[in-house]
Amino acid sequence: MKREKLIHDRHGRILKFSQERCDELVYFKLDHAGACAAYAHGRIDGAVLVITDLFVESNCVIRQPDFLKRLFGQKTSAINFQNQGIGSQLVITMITYARSKGLMRIENRWPENDVRRDSPLAQWFQKRGFKADEASMKMDLKAPAHDDSKYMPKP
Ligand SMILES: CC(C)(COP(=O)(O)OP(=O)(O)OC[C@H]1O[C@@H](n2cnc3c(N)ncnc32)[C@H](O)[C@@H]1OP(=O)(O)O)[C@@H](O)C(=O)NCCC(=O)NCCS
């Protein structure tokens, strides 16, 4: 089932957020004026949400919104959606989604996408709470059980 919602970016531009699940595949997408501004894809693998792709458009081409500019030949306009928190927000959305489905972990597996272990992008994920190991970059989603024994009366 596809869900849609209108939100605003930091510059007040209207973005249509949509979320869709097809079997084990999950899609999150942001459209602006009919063009794709950003997306994140994931695959549910057992108790893990594997991030298969994440992209924020730096050159989103839309129909020029200004009628006068269109009249004088400027038919399209390009928008950079990067570096305004959209990628971070998509990761938070995926984490929230995974938690809501009771999944234990969210992962970015090294060979499956373009993220190399020593790349700035790996650091980008680490800054957002992911930890790197041999096979992937991951974040555990289940909090460790609380130790409530200190509240028990002493014998
Ligand atoms: C990497 C990407 C998802 C980040 O999304 P974004 O919305 O631009 O990033 P945010 O605004 O949430 O975060 C901004 C921070 O990310 C950094 N950043 C932006 N693009 C980056 C990149 N390609 N690599 C490393 N860091 C990057 C910025 O310098 C900024 O750093 P700061 O927090 O220290 O100021 C986006 O730039 C992108 O899609 N890049 C190209 C495709 C790609 O590499 N996809 C990942 C495949 S899994």
PDBQT file of the ligand as one rigid body, heavy atoms in Angstrom, charges set to zero:
ROOT
HETATM    1  C1  LIG A 201      25.211  11.395   0.902  1.00  0.00    +0.000 C 
HETATM    2  C2  LIG A 201      23.802  11.964   0.842  1.00  0.00    +0.000 C 
HETATM    3  C3  LIG A 201      22.765  10.867   1.006  1.00  0.00    +0.000 C 
HETATM    4  C4  LIG A 201      23.656  12.971   2.020  1.00  0.00    +0.000 C 
HETATM    5  O1  LIG A 201      22.360  13.539   2.016  1.00  0.00    +0.000 OA
HETATM    6  P1  LIG A 201      22.185  15.090   2.279  1.00  0.00    +0.000 P 
HETATM    7  O2  LIG A 201      20.736  15.373   2.403  1.00  0.00    +0.000 OA
HETATM    8  O3  LIG A 201      22.919  15.871   1.256  1.00  0.00    +0.000 OA
HETATM    9  O4  LIG A 201      22.960  15.245   3.674  1.00  0.00    +0.000 OA
HETATM   10  P2  LIG A 201      22.475  15.987   4.995  1.00  0.00    +0.000 P 
HETATM   11  O5  LIG A 201      22.028  17.352   4.645  1.00  0.00    +0.000 OA
HETATM   12  O6  LIG A 201      21.538  15.146   5.771  1.00  0.00    +0.000 OA
HETATM   13  O7  LIG A 201      23.838  16.045   5.803  1.00  0.00    +0.000 OA
HETATM   14  C5  LIG A 201      24.776  17.047   5.512  1.00  0.00    +0.000 C 
HETATM   15  C6  LIG A 201      26.175  16.592   5.879  1.00  0.00    +0.000 C 
HETATM   16  O8  LIG A 201      26.567  15.520   4.987  1.00  0.00    +0.000 OA
HETATM   17  C7  LIG A 201      27.803  15.855   4.345  1.00  0.00    +0.000 C 
HETATM   18  N1  LIG A 201      27.765  15.237   3.017  1.00  0.00    +0.000 N 
HETATM   19  C8  LIG A 201      26.967  15.544   1.985  1.00  0.00    +0.000 A 
HETATM   20  N2  LIG A 201      27.205  14.713   0.944  1.00  0.00    +0.000 NA
HETATM   21  C9  LIG A 201      28.193  13.854   1.341  1.00  0.00    +0.000 A 
HETATM   22  C10 LIG A 201      28.883  12.771   0.711  1.00  0.00    +0.000 A 
HETATM   23  N3  LIG A 201      28.628  12.392  -0.544  1.00  0.00    +0.000 N 
HETATM   24  N4  LIG A 201      29.796  12.123   1.440  1.00  0.00    +0.000 NA
HETATM   25  C11 LIG A 201      30.068  12.480   2.702  1.00  0.00    +0.000 A 
HETATM   26  N5  LIG A 201      29.461  13.499   3.352  1.00  0.00    +0.000 NA
HETATM   27  C12 LIG A 201      28.532  14.185   2.662  1.00  0.00    +0.000 A 
HETATM   28  C13 LIG A 201      27.823  17.378   4.347  1.00  0.00    +0.000 C 
HETATM   29  O9  LIG A 201      29.129  17.862   4.245  1.00  0.00    +0.000 OA
HETATM   30  C14 LIG A 201      27.197  17.683   5.717  1.00  0.00    +0.000 C 
HETATM   31  O10 LIG A 201      28.176  17.513   6.723  1.00  0.00    +0.000 OA
HETATM   32  P3  LIG A 201      28.016  18.165   8.187  1.00  0.00    +0.000 P 
HETATM   33  O11 LIG A 201      26.864  17.457   8.873  1.00  0.00    +0.000 OA
HETATM   34  O12 LIG A 201      29.308  17.853   8.841  1.00  0.00    +0.000 OA
HETATM   35  O13 LIG A 201      27.759  19.612   7.955  1.00  0.00    +0.000 OA
HETATM   36  C15 LIG A 201      23.562  12.753  -0.464  1.00  0.00    +0.000 C 
HETATM   37  O14 LIG A 201      24.470  13.812  -0.542  1.00  0.00    +0.000 OA
HETATM   38  C16 LIG A 201      23.681  11.883  -1.715  1.00  0.00    +0.000 C 
HETATM   39  O15 LIG A 201      22.700  11.289  -2.108  1.00  0.00    +0.000 OA
HETATM   40  N6  LIG A 201      24.851  11.841  -2.347  1.00  0.00    +0.000 N 
HETATM   41  C17 LIG A 201      25.071  11.143  -3.603  1.00  0.00    +0.000 C 
HETATM   42  C18 LIG A 201      24.672   9.689  -3.660  1.00  0.00    +0.000 C 
HETATM   43  C19 LIG A 201      25.284   8.788  -2.654  1.00  0.00    +0.000 C 
HETATM   44  O16 LIG A 201      26.489   8.826  -2.447  1.00  0.00    +0.000 OA
HETATM   45  N7  LIG A 201      24.421   7.937  -2.030  1.00  0.00    +0.000 N 
HETATM   46  C20 LIG A 201      24.763   6.993  -1.009  1.00  0.00    +0.000 C 
HETATM   47  C21 LIG A 201      24.656   5.588  -1.508  1.00  0.00    +0.000 C 
HETATM   48  S1  LIG A 201      24.156   4.518  -0.195  1.00  0.00    +0.000 SA
ENDROOT
TORSDOF 0
